[in-house]
Amino acid sequence: MFILVNLKAYPCDPIAVAEAAHEVAEESGVRIAVSPQASQISAVAETGVETWAQHVSPNQYGSFTGSTLAEAAAEAGAVGTLINHSENRLKLADIDSSVQAAERAGLETCVCGNNPRQIAAVAALGPDSVAVEPPELIGGDDSVATADPDIVEDAVAAAEGVDESVEVYCGAGISTGEDVIAAEELGAEGILLASGVAKADDPKEALEDLVSGL
Ligand SMILES: O=C(CO)COP(=O)(O)O
């Protein structure tokens, strides 16, 4: 299982979380990545943890003020990027262009969708992975894997029906090792989570719990 910790714009210490994630990844052998704010990518990458951008813009180099250039994210040390997170939704044409931009820059891509229909649509754009995250469960205490298991199984089937090579992740409300195992049993190959680590008193302890059953 791949564990991607999305720090969103939470007021946590990204370096402390990155160092904890790097240590837990090394100790457990589980693949763990951290996705900080764009301005913190290079500092997070310097800790040695696998680092992802939260978004890349659909544009190339040029007159695009305020954009998050995929090449700049890669040069700062990101190796992957989320695209179309529920909190940063894009039009389908822009998702397509952002996937292309990320691929040009050599970034791994994970495109998010709210439900299995959206997962099928974005899987057709050829990302490396897709992630289903029901918005109503994001940031809450109920894990998607137990509160809405059908959405995970249906997303896995939807992506498989379009392109079997696209991995399927899930996220929303995941905070424990049991949640991770439940997601794995539903067919997810990775999880996205945020508040369970970014808001934890002890992020390392939270991460150790997340990988405990793997
Ligand atoms: O949006 C998410 C990860 O990208 C999920 O957030 P929570 O883990 O806080 O529910």
The ligand as an ORCA input file, in Angstrom:
! r2SCAN-3c Opt
* xyz 0 1
  O      -8.598     15.032      1.310
  C      -7.978     14.123      1.830
  C      -6.658     13.692      1.340
  O      -6.351     14.248      0.113
  C      -8.530     13.409      2.997
  O      -8.524     14.261      4.074
  P      -8.811     13.649      5.536
  O      -7.810     12.526      5.739
  O      -8.594     14.790      6.463
  O     -10.210     13.145      5.515
*
